Amino acid sequence: MKQKSVAITVTSGKGGVGKSTTVASVGLALARLGRRVCVMDTDIGLRKLDLMLGLENRIVYDLVDVIEGTSKLRQSLVSHKEYNNLALLPAAQTRYKEEVSPAQVKHLVDELRNEFEFILIDSPAGIEGGFRNAIAPADRAILVVNPEIPSVRDSDRVIGLLESANLDQIDLVVNRVQPGMVKDGDMLSVERVQNHLAINLLGIVPEDRRIIRSSNTGEPVVLDDKSMAGRAFNNIARRINGEEVPFLELEESSLINRIKRIFHIA
Amino acid sequence: MVFNLFNKEKERPTAATADDRLSLVLSYQRSDIDERKLKKFQGRLIELCDEFGYDVVGEVEIRPQSRSRDNTTVLNASIPVRLRGNQEEKSTDS
């Protein structure tokens, strides 16, 4: 029996919180679990997913080309080098978000549903046209938030917009958590962020220097066994895939950190 | 204090401050409240008190609070009043 396809929009409101990193990492992790996955970049004019996945040199056609009929959908999809059950539908880099409508994006995603089990849609920052394009086809949404006031406030606004668009399943990913700062009382805890936003917690991703290295190399951190963020994104993918996976223990327990705390210099 | 070699004072955790500020900004955002609306609301509350025979004898404070369990805002109004009749009685007595 053919599995039902699910379109998930990854959004945030505020820019720079890790939406594209989440889409690239979770998309690749789902592909490694054997699922047929399409990651779709709707950030027209400012695409990133191609770089995150190391596919920037393979793009011939893009999302706008498909919508305008310049190319067929199959021609615009770029397969991953290692996992051919993962495909990227890139955004156009030299066009504008206003050139496509929510109805056109929805129609495009409906076509993708025939081929893929999961369609992860990378939303642009903001709540204007690009955001509306990204949420139009979604069955559910993932909200990526950093544990800081501007990010949480924007996310709260986005939750209101998603609810008014009749998107009922909205899950939370708290990204760039620094457990040491939380422990010292200088960063909002995941629990407080979740309490404020009152939506289901899907994942907690720690701050990780390896994320920057991964975007430099075009290899998502889920491929790096030593990366805590990579493990967190793998767990998110497994939860989306229907598994019950406990949250990672992020507490820093190194001897140096404990000594620093004793002397109040951490 | 024996271990506090660098004489670093313990300050209030900034996350607690962030938490308080977040409650306030979310409640303002959720109820679409701005200062002008609050002023107007204060004026109406004073009129309402007057209608019910109360004199407002101090500053009317309206403080929105975020209630996370159902994503709503609670408006807490503090209105110092005196019953007009009682005041008249008092002033009559004195």
Interface residues (C-beta under 8 A of the other chain):
Chain A: E148 I149 V152 R153 D156 R157 I159 G160 V182 D184 G185 D186 M187 L188 S189 R192 N195 H196 L197 A198 I262 F263 H264 I265
Chain B: F3 N4 L5 F6 K8 K10 P13 T14 A15 A16 A18 D19 R21 L22 S23 V25 L26 Q29 R30 S66 S68 R69 D70 N71
